Amino acid sequence: MGLREFQRLIESIYYRKDKARGLHGTYFWFAEEVGELTRALRRGERGRQEEEFADVLAWLSTLASIQGVDLERAARRKYGKGCPYCHATPCACPDPGAKPRQKKVLRRNKTG
């Protein structure tokens, strides 16, 4: 099953309830599932990790659907040509945790 097909499956099962709950309520549930995934990862619970990864993906799909975002298209646009910063596959950025094309913030000097 592809990402678009999964998103549509989740819509067919839950969309009416999710839409009625709204963005903020749905985001709360998404965050709760991320917390459950975090606990499973910290504890090394493999079976639980699979379940929580699936739940996080389902709630992320729901959020995207409520906002009218096609997750597959969004992922392809951002990552379809490799790293969105250095454009290489695998990533060739100098620091794996850095985003090399960050905007610099200019600050005015305060005088007086």
C-alpha positions in Angstrom: 0.0 0.0 0.0 1.4 3.4 -0.9 1.1 6.6 1.2 -1.7 8.1 -0.8 -3.7 4.8 -0.6 -3.1 4.7 3.1 -4.3 8.3 3.6 -7.4 7.5 1.6 -8.0 4.4 3.7 -7.8 6.4 6.9 -10.1 9.0 5.4 -12.7 6.3 4.6 -12.6 4.9 8.1 -12.3 8.1 10.2 -12.7 11.3 8.2 -16.2 12.3 9.5 -15.2 12.0 13.1 -11.8 13.6 12.6 -13.3 16.6 10.7 -15.9 17.0 13.5 -13.2 16.9 16.1 -11.3 19.6 14.2 -7.7 20.5 13.7 -6.8 21.2 17.3 -8.5 18.2 18.8 -7.0 16.0 16.2 -3.5 17.4 16.7 -3.9 16.6 20.4 -4.4 13.0 19.6 -1.5 13.0 17.2 0.8 14.4 19.9 -0.4 11.8 22.3 0.5 9.0 19.8 3.9 10.5 19.3 4.4 10.4 23.1 3.3 6.7 23.1 5.9 6.0 20.3 8.5 7.8 22.3 7.9 5.6 25.3 8.0 2.4 23.2 11.3 3.5 21.6 12.8 4.3 25.0 11.8 1.0 26.4 12.9 -1.0 23.4 9.4 -2.6 23.0 9.6 -3.8 19.3 6.0 -5.0 19.0 4.7 -1.8 20.6 6.9 0.3 18.4 5.3 -1.1 15.2 1.9 -0.4 16.6 2.8 3.2 17.6 4.5 3.9 14.3 1.3 2.9 12.5 -0.8 5.1 14.9 1.4 8.1 14.4 1.2 7.6 10.6 -2.6 7.3 10.8 -3.0 10.5 12.9 -0.5 12.4 10.6 -2.6 11.3 7.6 -5.7 12.5 9.4 -4.2 15.9 10.1 -3.1 16.2 6.4 -6.6 15.2 5.2 -8.3 17.8 7.4 -6.0 20.4 6.0 -6.4 19.2 2.4 -2.8 18.1 2.0 -1.9 15.0 -0.1 1.0 13.5 2.0 2.4 11.6 -0.9 2.6 14.6 -3.1 4.1 16.8 -0.3 6.7 14.1 0.5 7.6 13.8 -3.2 7.9 17.5 -3.7 10.2 17.9 -0.7 12.3 14.7 -0.8 11.8 13.4 -4.4 15.2 14.8 -5.5 17.2 13.8 -2.5 18.1 15.9 0.5 16.1 19.2 0.3 19.2 21.1 1.4 22.2 19.7 -0.6 20.0 17.8 -3.2 22.2 14.7 -2.9 21.2 11.1 -2.2 22.5 10.1 0.2 22.7 13.5 2.0 26.1 15.2 1.7 25.4 18.0 4.2 28.5 18.6 6.4 26.6 18.0 9.7 23.8 15.4 9.7 21.7 17.4 12.1 22.2 20.8 10.5 20.1 22.6 7.9 22.9 24.3 5.9 20.6 26.7 4.0 19.1 28.4 7.1 18.2 32.1 6.7 20.4 34.4 8.6 18.7 36.9 10.9 20.0 40.4 10.6 19.8 42.5 13.8 20.1 46.2 14.0 22.7 47.7 16.2 21.1 49.6 19.0 22.9 52.9 19.7 22.4 55.3 22.4 
